[in-house]
Amino acid sequence: MRVAMIGTGYVGLVSGACFADFGHHVTCVDKDAGKIAALERGEIPIYEPGLNELVHSNVKAGRLAFATDLAQPVREADAVFIAVGTPSRRGDGHADLTYVYAAAREIAAALSDRFTVVVTKSTVPVGTGDEVERIIRAARPEARTAIVSNPEFLREGAAIRDFKHPDRIVVGTTDPQARDVMAELYRPLYLNAAPLLFTDRRTAELIKYAANAFLATKITFINEVADLCEQVGADVQDVARGIGLDNRIGSKFLHAGPGYGGSCFPKDTMALIKTGQDYAAPLRIVETVAAVNDARKRGMARKVAAALGGQVRGKTIAVLGLTFKPNTDDMREAPSIGLITALQDLGAVVKAYDPVGMEQAQSVLSDVAYEHDPYSCAAEADALVIVTEWEQFRALDLPRIKQAMRMPVMVDLRNVYRPEEVVRHGFRYVGVGRPSAG
């Protein structure tokens, strides 16, 4: 089948490359001529394990191409995916659908006489598909088309595996012909027994938001339990293991830490909150989740200060990990941002190291000394703070780290290390949701 993917951001590029790897012919379209030129030179604009090789192999096989003009790819396509950004709108937190609607208007102008499925892949609020359909019908009432919702469920750092081995594929349409097209697009996944769930369009749109809000709630819940554990002398990791073994709860997203971040959870919870308010069905739990998470990120600075006797002014804090999670260079809403800015507000000097995220970090964090490895970062520091659980930080040479530091204090916001191991090497250790040691 022929696919046009409008947008070469994270979702569009990963989805386009994976569809091409299934054997479909895919053209990824983006208005940014510089980005398209870079892709044609083989330069991948985002960090995602395995994506470089996947793009290169499918370009070489002739199944994946790039363009700045959508007219021809749309005319030839069986399915056109809208995979443009839907950032939070400044001022009110609603999803900004400017790019989605602009893409819909351009797609409408380019549609041919053949039946074409227009698929919203971007994360959009309930009812967006209705407006996309209105835009296309108004511009091209004679067009043979169906508007479908097909939300993505890709985790940064594991996106290719998630696309090829999904928990489920949600398709929102009641059109029989569109259903056949979508089933054919995803037919290569039948061998993996991936459930293909067909719903109406509005239900599909809500599934995406409800899923992300629920996961954000799990994270925030275990973080609050972690705070209680610190006060009563319990260990949150054992608590999480104990409740996670219950199949009704499950073990995933029960890792206490500095709060959730990234491109999805913060903006999707806010967009869902705004949708609930618009429809007079407020989501009080999700509202609380968002508020607690925002406060937690800056609150981690108080944990660092407490580890240093309550005062960080004039002290040097070494931060390991800047991106919101490992295996990505994504700094959007990363917990490190709130932590570092709060430490700076308290008068601390901040040094930082991240394996791949420092270039992106420099655009959102100022007055930070960026180092070339964990050991130069730790040099002359009064405290070492682990913010992102990169594998490179899981087996640090602790004697070398201690020797480099001014004061041997480790604040482990991801509970990467066993407290007794760190203390044995002469550190004071502070984790999340478990007793401090040393």
The 8 nearest C-alpha neighbors of each residue, nearest first, counted from 0:
[[1, 23, 24, 77, 2, 184, 76, 22],
 [0, 2, 76, 24, 77, 25, 23, 78],
 [3, 1, 25, 76, 78, 79, 24, 77],
 [2, 4, 79, 26, 72, 25, 73, 76],
 [5, 3, 27, 80, 28, 79, 6, 26],
 [6, 4, 28, 81, 82, 80, 27, 3],
 [5, 7, 83, 82, 29, 11, 28, 8],
 [8, 6, 11, 12, 29, 27, 28, 9],
 [9, 7, 11, 10, 6, 12, 83, 82],
 [8, 10, 12, 11, 13, 7, 45, 14],
 [11, 9, 13, 8, 12, 14, 82, 7],
 [12, 10, 7, 82, 14, 6, 8, 13],
 [11, 13, 7, 15, 14, 9, 10, 8],
 [12, 14, 16, 10, 15, 11, 9, 17],
 [15, 13, 17, 11, 16, 12, 10, 18],
 [16, 14, 12, 18, 17, 13, 11, 19],
 [15, 17, 19, 13, 14, 18, 54, 12],
 [16, 18, 20, 14, 19, 15, 13, 21],
 [19, 17, 21, 15, 20, 16, 23, 14],
 [20, 18, 23, 16, 22, 21, 17, 62],
 [19, 21, 17, 22, 18, 16, 57, 23],
 [22, 20, 18, 19, 23, 187, 17, 185],
 [21, 23, 19, 20, 24, 18, 62, 0],
 [24, 22, 19, 0, 18, 21, 1, 25],
 [25, 23, 62, 1, 19, 2, 63, 0],
 [24, 26, 2, 63, 19, 3, 1, 62],
 [25, 27, 64, 3, 65, 63, 4, 28],
 [28, 26, 4, 65, 3, 5, 7, 64],
 [27, 29, 66, 5, 67, 6, 65, 4],
 [28, 30, 67, 6, 31, 7, 5, 66],
 [31, 29, 67, 32, 28, 68, 6, 35],
 [30, 32, 34, 29, 33, 35, 67, 36],
 [33, 31, 35, 34, 30, 36, 67, 29],
 [34, 32, 36, 31, 35, 37, 38, 30],
 [33, 35, 37, 31, 32, 36, 38, 44],
 [34, 36, 38, 32, 37, 33, 39, 65],
 [37, 35, 39, 33, 34, 38, 32, 40],
 [36, 38, 40, 34, 42, 35, 39, 33],
 [39, 37, 41, 42, 35, 40, 36, 43],
 [38, 40, 36, 41, 37, 35, 65, 42],
 [41, 39, 37, 38, 42, 36, 35, 43],
 [40, 42, 38, 39, 43, 37, 55, 51],
 [43, 41, 38, 37, 40, 44, 39, 51],
 [42, 44, 45, 38, 51, 41, 37, 46],
 [45, 43, 42, 46, 34, 38, 37, 8],
 [46, 44, 43, 47, 9, 328, 8, 327],
 [45, 47, 327, 328, 48, 44, 43, 326],
 [46, 48, 156, 50, 327, 45, 49, 326],
 [49, 47, 50, 156, 46, 326, 157, 51],
 [50, 48, 52, 51, 53, 47, 159, 54],
 [51, 49, 53, 52, 47, 48, 54, 13],
 [52, 50, 54, 53, 49, 55, 43, 48],
 [51, 53, 55, 50, 54, 49, 56, 57],
 [54, 52, 50, 56, 51, 55, 49, 57],
 [55, 53, 51, 57, 52, 56, 16, 50],
 [54, 56, 52, 58, 57, 53, 59, 51],
 [57, 55, 59, 53, 58, 54, 52, 60],
 [58, 56, 60, 59, 62, 63, 54, 55],
 [59, 57, 63, 61, 55, 60, 56, 62],
 [58, 60, 56, 57, 61, 55, 62, 63],
 [61, 59, 57, 58, 62, 56, 63, 55],
 [62, 60, 58, 59, 63, 57, 64, 24],
 [61, 63, 24, 57, 19, 60, 58, 25],
 [64, 62, 58, 25, 57, 61, 26, 19],
 [63, 65, 26, 58, 27, 25, 62, 66],
 [66, 64, 27, 26, 28, 35, 39, 63],
 [65, 67, 28, 68, 27, 35, 29, 26],
 [66, 68, 29, 30, 28, 32, 69, 35],
 [69, 67, 66, 70, 28, 30, 71, 29],
 [68, 70, 72, 71, 73, 28, 67, 66],
 [71, 69, 109, 73, 68, 72, 74, 106],
 [70, 72, 74, 73, 69, 75, 68, 109],
 [71, 73, 75, 69, 3, 74, 70, 76],
 [74, 72, 76, 71, 75, 70, 69, 3],
 [75, 73, 111, 71, 110, 72, 76, 109],
 [74, 76, 72, 73, 71, 1, 77, 111],
 [77, 75, 1, 73, 2, 78, 74, 3],
 [76, 78, 115, 1, 2, 116, 0, 75],
 [79, 77, 116, 2, 76, 115, 117, 80],
 [78, 80, 3, 117, 2, 118, 4, 116],
 [81, 79, 118, 4, 119, 5, 117, 82],
 [80, 82, 119, 5, 120, 83, 118, 121],
 [83, 81, 121, 6, 11, 120, 5, 80],
 [84, 82, 6, 81, 121, 98, 99, 5],
 [83, 85, 86, 98, 121, 82, 99, 8],
 [84, 86, 95, 96, 94, 83, 87, 122],
 [87, 85, 95, 94, 84, 88, 266, 96],
 [86, 88, 94, 92, 93, 95, 266, 89],
 [89, 87, 95, 92, 93, 94, 91, 86],
 [90, 88, 91, 87, 92, 93, 95, 86],
 [89, 91, 92, 88, 93, 87, 95, 94],
 [90, 92, 93, 89, 88, 87, 273, 94],
 [93, 91, 87, 88, 269, 90, 89, 270],
 [94, 92, 270, 88, 87, 91, 273, 95],
 [95, 93, 87, 88, 270, 85, 86, 96],
 [94, 96, 88, 85, 86, 87, 97, 93],
 [97, 95, 99, 98, 85, 94, 100, 123],
 [98, 96, 100, 99, 95, 101, 85, 102],
 [97, 99, 101, 100, 96, 102, 83, 84],
 [100, 98, 96, 102, 101, 97, 103, 83],
 [99, 101, 103, 102, 97, 98, 96, 104],
 [102, 100, 98, 104, 103, 99, 97, 105],
 [101, 103, 105, 99, 100, 104, 106, 98],
 [104, 102, 100, 106, 101, 105, 131, 107],
 [105, 103, 107, 101, 102, 106, 100, 134],
 [106, 104, 102, 108, 107, 103, 101, 109],
 [105, 107, 103, 109, 108, 104, 102, 110],
 [108, 106, 135, 104, 105, 109, 110, 103],
 [107, 109, 105, 106, 110, 104, 138, 139],
 [108, 110, 70, 106, 107, 74, 73, 111],
 [111, 109, 74, 107, 108, 73, 106, 112],
 [110, 112, 74, 113, 109, 142, 75, 73],
 [111, 113, 142, 143, 114, 110, 74, 141],
 [114, 112, 111, 115, 143, 110, 142, 74],
 [113, 115, 143, 144, 112, 116, 77, 142],
 [116, 114, 144, 77, 78, 113, 117, 143],
 [115, 117, 78, 145, 144, 177, 146, 118],
 [118, 116, 79, 146, 78, 80, 147, 145],
 [117, 119, 80, 147, 148, 79, 146, 81],
 [118, 120, 81, 148, 121, 80, 149, 147],
 [121, 119, 150, 82, 149, 81, 118, 80],
 [122, 120, 82, 119, 123, 83, 81, 150],
 [121, 123, 150, 120, 85, 124, 207, 151],
 [122, 124, 121, 127, 204, 125, 85, 94],
 [125, 123, 127, 126, 204, 270, 205, 122],
 [124, 126, 204, 201, 127, 205, 123, 128],
 [125, 127, 129, 128, 201, 124, 130, 204],
 [126, 128, 130, 129, 125, 124, 123, 131],
 [129, 127, 131, 130, 126, 132, 146, 148],
 [128, 130, 132, 126, 127, 131, 133, 146],
 [129, 131, 133, 127, 132, 128, 134, 126],
 [132, 130, 128, 134, 133, 129, 103, 127],
 [131, 133, 129, 135, 130, 134, 136, 146],
 [134, 132, 130, 136, 131, 135, 137, 129],
 [135, 133, 131, 137, 132, 136, 130, 138],
 [134, 136, 107, 132, 138, 137, 133, 139],
 [137, 135, 140, 139, 133, 138, 134, 132],
 [138, 136, 134, 135, 139, 140, 133, 132],
 [137, 139, 135, 136, 107, 134, 140, 108],
 [138, 140, 136, 142, 141, 137, 135, 107],
 [141, 139, 136, 142, 137, 138, 135, 143],
 [140, 142, 139, 143, 136, 112, 144, 138],
 [143, 141, 139, 140, 144, 112, 110, 136],
 [144, 142, 114, 113, 115, 141, 112, 145],
 [143, 145, 115, 114, 116, 142, 146, 117],
 [144, 146, 116, 117, 177, 147, 115, 174],
 [147, 145, 117, 118, 132, 116, 128, 144],
 [146, 148, 118, 172, 171, 117, 119, 145],
 [149, 147, 171, 119, 200, 118, 170, 150],
 [150, 148, 170, 120, 169, 119, 171, 118],
 [151, 149, 120, 148, 122, 207, 121, 169],
 [150, 152, 153, 120, 149, 121, 122, 10],
 [153, 151, 154, 150, 161, 207, 162, 165],
 [154, 152, 158, 161, 151, 155, 162, 157],
 [155, 153, 158, 157, 156, 152, 161, 159],
 [154, 156, 158, 157, 327, 153, 47, 326],
 [155, 157, 326, 327, 47, 158, 154, 48],
 [158, 156, 154, 155, 160, 159, 161, 48],
 [159, 157, 153, 161, 154, 155, 160, 156],
 [160, 158, 162, 161, 157, 163, 13, 17],
 [159, 161, 163, 162, 158, 164, 157, 165],
 [160, 162, 158, 165, 164, 159, 163, 153],
 [163, 161, 159, 160, 165, 164, 158, 153],
 [162, 164, 160, 161, 165, 159, 188, 17],
 [163, 165, 161, 160, 162, 191, 166, 193],
 [166, 164, 161, 167, 162, 163, 193, 168],
 [165, 167, 193, 164, 194, 168, 161, 152],
 [168, 166, 194, 165, 193, 195, 169, 196],
 [169, 167, 195, 196, 194, 170, 165, 193],
 [168, 170, 196, 149, 197, 195, 167, 203],
 [171, 169, 149, 197, 148, 196, 198, 172],
 [170, 172, 200, 199, 148, 198, 203, 147],
 [173, 171, 199, 200, 147, 174, 198, 170],
 [172, 174, 199, 175, 171, 198, 178, 200],
 [173, 175, 177, 172, 176, 178, 145, 147],
 [176, 174, 178, 177, 173, 179, 172, 180],
 [177, 175, 179, 178, 174, 180, 145, 114],
 [178, 176, 180, 174, 179, 175, 116, 181],
 [177, 179, 175, 181, 176, 180, 182, 174],
 [180, 178, 182, 176, 177, 181, 183, 175],
 [181, 179, 177, 183, 182, 178, 184, 176],
 [182, 180, 184, 178, 183, 179, 177, 185],
 [183, 181, 179, 185, 180, 184, 186, 178],
 [182, 184, 186, 180, 181, 185, 179, 187],
 [185, 183, 181, 182, 186, 180, 0, 187],
 [184, 186, 182, 183, 187, 188, 181, 189],
 [185, 187, 183, 188, 189, 184, 182, 190],
 [188, 186, 189, 185, 21, 190, 184, 183],
 [189, 187, 191, 186, 190, 185, 193, 192],
 [188, 190, 192, 191, 186, 187, 193, 185],
 [191, 189, 188, 192, 187, 193, 186, 164],
 [190, 192, 188, 189, 193, 164, 187, 163],
 [193, 191, 189, 190, 194, 188, 164, 195],
 [192, 194, 191, 167, 165, 189, 188, 166],
 [195, 193, 167, 196, 168, 192, 166, 165],
 [196, 194, 168, 167, 169, 193, 197, 170],
 [195, 197, 169, 168, 194, 170, 198, 167],
 [198, 196, 170, 171, 169, 195, 172, 199],
 [199, 197, 171, 203, 172, 170, 202, 200],
 [198, 200, 171, 172, 202, 201, 173, 203],
 [199, 201, 171, 172, 203, 202, 148, 198],
 [202, 200, 204, 203, 125, 199, 126, 205],
 [201, 203, 205, 204, 200, 199, 206, 198],
 [204, 202, 171, 206, 200, 201, 205, 198],
 [203, 205, 201, 125, 202, 206, 207, 124],
 [204, 206, 202, 208, 207, 203, 125, 209],
 [207, 205, 209, 203, 208, 204, 210, 202],
 [208, 206, 210, 205, 209, 204, 150, 211],
 [207, 209, 205, 211, 210, 206, 267, 212],
 [208, 210, 206, 212, 207, 211, 205, 213],
 [211, 209, 213, 207, 208, 212, 206, 214],
 [212, 210, 214, 208, 213, 209, 264, 215],
 [211, 213, 215, 209, 268, 214, 210, 208],
 [212, 214, 216, 210, 215, 211, 209, 217],
 [215, 213, 217, 211, 216, 212, 210, 218],
 [216, 214, 212, 218, 213, 217, 211, 219],
 [215, 217, 213, 219, 214, 218, 288, 220],
 [218, 216, 220, 214, 215, 219, 252, 221],
 [219, 217, 215, 216, 220, 221, 252, 253],
 [220, 218, 222, 216, 217, 221, 288, 215],
 [219, 221, 217, 223, 222, 218, 216, 224],
 [220, 222, 224, 223, 218, 219, 255, 253],
 [223, 221, 225, 255, 219, 224, 220, 218],
 [224, 222, 226, 225, 220, 221, 219, 227],
 [223, 225, 221, 227, 222, 226, 228, 220],
 [432, 226, 224, 222, 228, 223, 235, 227],
 [227, 225, 223, 229, 224, 228, 432, 222],
 [226, 228, 224, 230, 225, 229, 231, 223],
 [229, 227, 233, 225, 432, 231, 230, 226],
 [228, 230, 432, 226, 433, 227, 232, 231],
 [231, 229, 227, 228, 232, 226, 233, 434],
 [230, 232, 228, 229, 233, 227, 434, 226],
 [231, 233, 229, 228, 230, 434, 433, 234],
 [234, 232, 228, 231, 433, 235, 229, 434],
 [235, 233, 433, 236, 237, 432, 228, 238],
 [236, 234, 238, 432, 225, 237, 239, 228],
 [237, 235, 239, 238, 234, 240, 254, 432],
 [236, 238, 240, 235, 239, 234, 241, 233],
 [237, 239, 235, 241, 236, 240, 242, 234],
 [240, 238, 236, 242, 237, 241, 243, 253],
 [241, 239, 237, 243, 238, 242, 236, 244],
 [240, 242, 238, 239, 243, 244, 237, 245],
 [241, 243, 239, 244, 245, 240, 238, 248],
 [244, 242, 250, 249, 240, 245, 241, 248],
 [245, 243, 242, 241, 246, 249, 240, 250],
 [244, 246, 243, 247, 248, 242, 249, 241],
 [247, 245, 249, 248, 244, 243, 250, 242],
 [246, 248, 245, 249, 243, 244, 242, 250],
 [249, 247, 246, 245, 243, 242, 250, 244],
 [250, 248, 243, 246, 251, 245, 244, 247],
 [249, 251, 243, 253, 244, 252, 240, 248],
 [250, 252, 253, 249, 243, 254, 248, 217],
 [253, 251, 218, 254, 217, 214, 250, 215],
 [252, 254, 251, 221, 218, 239, 250, 255],
 [255, 253, 252, 256, 218, 221, 239, 236],
 [256, 254, 222, 221, 253, 225, 431, 413],
 [255, 257, 413, 412, 258, 431, 222, 254],
 [256, 258, 296, 412, 334, 295, 299, 259],
 [259, 257, 292, 256, 296, 295, 334, 260],
 [258, 260, 334, 292, 257, 215, 261, 218],
 [261, 259, 332, 333, 323, 334, 265, 264],
 [262, 260, 331, 332, 323, 263, 333, 264],
 [261, 263, 331, 264, 266, 260, 265, 332],
 [264, 262, 267, 266, 261, 265, 211, 260],
 [263, 265, 267, 266, 268, 211, 215, 260],
 [266, 264, 268, 267, 263, 260, 269, 261],
 [265, 267, 269, 268, 263, 264, 87, 270],
 [268, 266, 270, 264, 269, 263, 265, 208],
 [267, 269, 271, 212, 270, 265, 266, 264],
 [268, 270, 272, 266, 267, 271, 92, 273],
 [269, 271, 267, 93, 273, 272, 268, 94],
 [272, 270, 274, 268, 273, 269, 267, 275],
 [271, 273, 269, 275, 270, 274, 282, 268],
 [274, 272, 276, 270, 271, 275, 93, 277],
 [275, 273, 271, 277, 276, 272, 270, 278],
 [276, 274, 281, 280, 272, 278, 273, 277],
 [275, 277, 279, 273, 281, 274, 278, 280],
 [278, 276, 274, 275, 279, 273, 280, 281],
 [277, 279, 275, 280, 276, 274, 281, 273],
 [280, 278, 276, 277, 281, 275, 274, 282],
 [279, 281, 275, 278, 276, 282, 277, 274],
 [282, 280, 275, 276, 283, 279, 272, 278],
 [283, 281, 285, 284, 275, 272, 286, 280],
 [282, 284, 286, 285, 281, 287, 272, 288],
 [283, 285, 287, 286, 282, 288, 216, 289],
 [284, 286, 288, 287, 283, 282, 289, 212],
 [287, 285, 283, 289, 284, 288, 282, 272],
 [286, 288, 290, 284, 285, 289, 291, 283],
 [287, 289, 285, 291, 286, 290, 216, 292],
 [290, 288, 292, 286, 287, 291, 293, 285],
 [289, 291, 287, 293, 292, 288, 286, 294],
 [292, 290, 294, 288, 293, 289, 287, 295],
 [291, 293, 295, 289, 294, 290, 258, 288],
 [294, 292, 290, 295, 291, 296, 289, 297],
 [293, 295, 291, 292, 296, 297, 298, 290],
 [294, 296, 298, 292, 293, 297, 291, 258],
 [297, 295, 337, 334, 298, 299, 294, 257],
 [296, 298, 337, 338, 299, 295, 341, 300],
 [299, 297, 295, 300, 296, 301, 294, 302],
 [298, 300, 302, 301, 297, 296, 338, 295],
 [301, 299, 303, 298, 302, 338, 342, 297],
 [302, 300, 304, 299, 303, 298, 305, 297],
 [301, 303, 299, 305, 300, 304, 306, 298],
 [304, 302, 300, 306, 301, 305, 410, 299],
 [303, 305, 309, 301, 307, 310, 306, 302],
 [304, 306, 309, 308, 302, 307, 303, 301],
 [307, 305, 303, 304, 308, 302, 429, 309],
 [308, 306, 304, 305, 309, 310, 303, 311],
 [307, 309, 305, 306, 310, 304, 311, 303],
 [308, 310, 305, 304, 307, 311, 306, 301],
 [309, 311, 304, 308, 312, 307, 305, 345],
 [312, 310, 314, 347, 304, 313, 346, 345],
 [313, 311, 346, 347, 314, 310, 345, 348],
 [314, 312, 347, 346, 311, 348, 315, 310],
 [313, 315, 347, 311, 312, 348, 381, 316],
 [316, 314, 348, 380, 381, 349, 347, 317],
 [315, 317, 349, 382, 380, 381, 348, 383],
 [318, 316, 383, 350, 377, 351, 376, 380],
 [319, 317, 351, 384, 383, 350, 385, 320],
 [320, 318, 385, 352, 351, 386, 384, 353],
 [319, 321, 387, 353, 386, 352, 322, 318],
 [320, 322, 335, 353, 356, 387, 323, 319],
 [323, 321, 330, 324, 329, 356, 333, 328],
 [322, 324, 333, 260, 261, 330, 334, 321],
 [325, 323, 322, 387, 327, 326, 388, 389],
 [324, 326, 389, 327, 388, 387, 322, 156],
 [327, 325, 156, 324, 47, 48, 328, 389],
 [326, 328, 329, 46, 156, 325, 47, 155],
 [327, 329, 356, 355, 46, 322, 330, 359],
 [330, 328, 327, 322, 331, 323, 261, 356],
 [331, 329, 322, 333, 323, 332, 360, 328],
 [330, 332, 261, 333, 262, 329, 260, 323],
 [331, 333, 260, 261, 330, 334, 262, 323],
 [332, 334, 323, 260, 330, 335, 331, 336],
 [335, 333, 296, 336, 337, 260, 257, 323],
 [334, 336, 338, 333, 321, 337, 339, 386],
 [337, 335, 339, 334, 338, 333, 340, 364],
 [338, 336, 297, 296, 340, 339, 335, 334],
 [337, 339, 297, 335, 341, 300, 336, 340],
 [340, 338, 342, 336, 341, 337, 335, 343],
 [339, 341, 343, 337, 342, 338, 336, 344],
 [340, 342, 344, 338, 339, 343, 297, 300],
 [343, 341, 339, 345, 344, 347, 340, 300],
 [342, 344, 347, 346, 340, 345, 341, 339],
 [343, 345, 341, 346, 342, 340, 347, 339],
 [346, 344, 342, 343, 347, 312, 341, 311],
 [345, 347, 312, 343, 344, 313, 311, 342],
 [348, 346, 312, 343, 314, 313, 311, 342],
 [347, 349, 315, 314, 316, 313, 343, 346],
 [350, 348, 316, 367, 315, 317, 347, 368],
 [349, 351, 368, 317, 367, 369, 376, 318],
 [352, 350, 318, 369, 317, 319, 370, 376],
 [351, 353, 319, 370, 369, 320, 372, 373],
 [352, 354, 320, 356, 355, 321, 357, 319],
 [353, 355, 356, 352, 357, 320, 372, 389],
 [356, 354, 328, 353, 357, 327, 358, 46],
 [357, 355, 328, 353, 359, 358, 322, 360],
 [358, 356, 360, 359, 353, 355, 361, 352],
 [357, 359, 360, 361, 356, 362, 355, 328],
 [358, 360, 357, 361, 356, 362, 330, 328],
 [361, 359, 357, 362, 358, 363, 364, 356],
 [360, 362, 364, 358, 359, 363, 357, 365],
 [361, 363, 360, 359, 364, 358, 365, 357],
 [364, 362, 360, 361, 365, 359, 336, 330],
 [365, 363, 361, 360, 362, 367, 336, 366],
 [364, 366, 367, 361, 363, 362, 360, 368],
 [367, 365, 368, 364, 349, 348, 343, 350],
 [366, 368, 349, 365, 350, 369, 364, 351],
 [369, 367, 350, 351, 370, 349, 366, 376],
 [370, 368, 351, 352, 350, 367, 371, 357],
 [369, 371, 352, 376, 372, 351, 375, 368],
 [370, 372, 352, 375, 369, 373, 376, 374],
 [371, 373, 374, 375, 370, 352, 376, 353],
 [374, 372, 376, 375, 377, 352, 319, 371],
 [373, 375, 377, 376, 372, 400, 378, 403],
 [376, 374, 378, 377, 372, 373, 370, 371],
 [375, 377, 373, 374, 370, 378, 317, 351],
 [376, 378, 374, 380, 375, 317, 404, 403],
 [377, 379, 403, 404, 375, 380, 376, 374],
 [380, 378, 404, 405, 403, 377, 381, 315],
 [381, 379, 315, 404, 405, 377, 382, 378],
 [380, 382, 406, 405, 315, 316, 314, 404],
 [383, 381, 408, 316, 380, 409, 317, 384],
 [382, 384, 317, 409, 410, 318, 316, 408],
 [383, 385, 410, 318, 411, 409, 317, 319],
 [386, 384, 319, 411, 412, 387, 318, 410],
 [385, 387, 320, 412, 319, 384, 413, 335],
 [388, 386, 320, 389, 324, 385, 325, 321],
 [389, 387, 325, 413, 390, 392, 386, 415],
 [388, 390, 325, 391, 392, 387, 320, 393],
 [389, 391, 393, 392, 388, 394, 325, 326],
 [392, 390, 389, 393, 394, 395, 354, 388],
 [393, 391, 390, 389, 395, 394, 388, 319],
 [392, 394, 390, 391, 395, 415, 389, 416],
 [395, 393, 392, 396, 391, 390, 397, 416],
 [394, 396, 397, 392, 393, 391, 400, 373],
 [397, 395, 399, 398, 400, 394, 401, 374],
 [396, 398, 400, 399, 395, 401, 424, 421],
 [399, 397, 401, 400, 396, 402, 424, 425],
 [398, 400, 402, 397, 396, 401, 403, 374],
 [399, 401, 397, 403, 398, 402, 374, 396],
 [402, 400, 398, 404, 403, 399, 407, 397],
 [401, 403, 399, 400, 404, 398, 405, 407],
 [404, 402, 378, 400, 401, 379, 377, 399],
 [405, 403, 379, 380, 378, 401, 406, 377],
 [404, 406, 379, 381, 380, 407, 403, 378],
 [405, 407, 381, 404, 408, 382, 380, 401],
 [408, 406, 426, 401, 404, 427, 409, 382],
 [409, 407, 382, 427, 426, 406, 428, 383],
 [410, 408, 383, 428, 382, 384, 411, 427],
 [409, 411, 384, 429, 430, 383, 428, 412],
 [410, 412, 430, 385, 414, 413, 384, 409],
 [411, 413, 256, 386, 385, 431, 430, 414],
 [412, 414, 256, 415, 411, 388, 386, 385],
 [415, 413, 411, 416, 430, 412, 431, 417],
 [414, 416, 413, 393, 411, 388, 417, 412],
 [417, 415, 414, 418, 421, 420, 393, 411],
 [416, 418, 420, 419, 421, 415, 414, 422],
 [419, 417, 421, 420, 416, 422, 428, 436],
 [418, 420, 422, 421, 417, 423, 436, 437],
 [421, 419, 423, 417, 418, 422, 424, 416],
 [420, 422, 418, 423, 424, 419, 426, 428],
 [421, 423, 426, 419, 425, 424, 437, 420],
 [424, 422, 420, 421, 425, 419, 426, 437],
 [425, 423, 422, 421, 426, 398, 397, 420],
 [424, 426, 422, 423, 427, 421, 407, 437],
 [427, 425, 407, 422, 408, 421, 424, 428],
 [426, 428, 437, 408, 436, 422, 409, 407],
 [427, 429, 409, 436, 435, 426, 437, 410],
 [430, 428, 435, 410, 411, 409, 436, 427],
 [431, 429, 411, 414, 412, 410, 433, 435],
 [432, 430, 433, 412, 256, 225, 414, 255],
 [433, 431, 225, 235, 229, 228, 226, 234],
 [432, 434, 234, 229, 431, 233, 235, 430],
 [435, 433, 229, 232, 436, 432, 234, 233],
 [434, 436, 429, 428, 430, 433, 437, 418],
 [437, 435, 428, 427, 418, 434, 429, 422],
 [436, 427, 422, 428, 426, 435, 425, 419]]
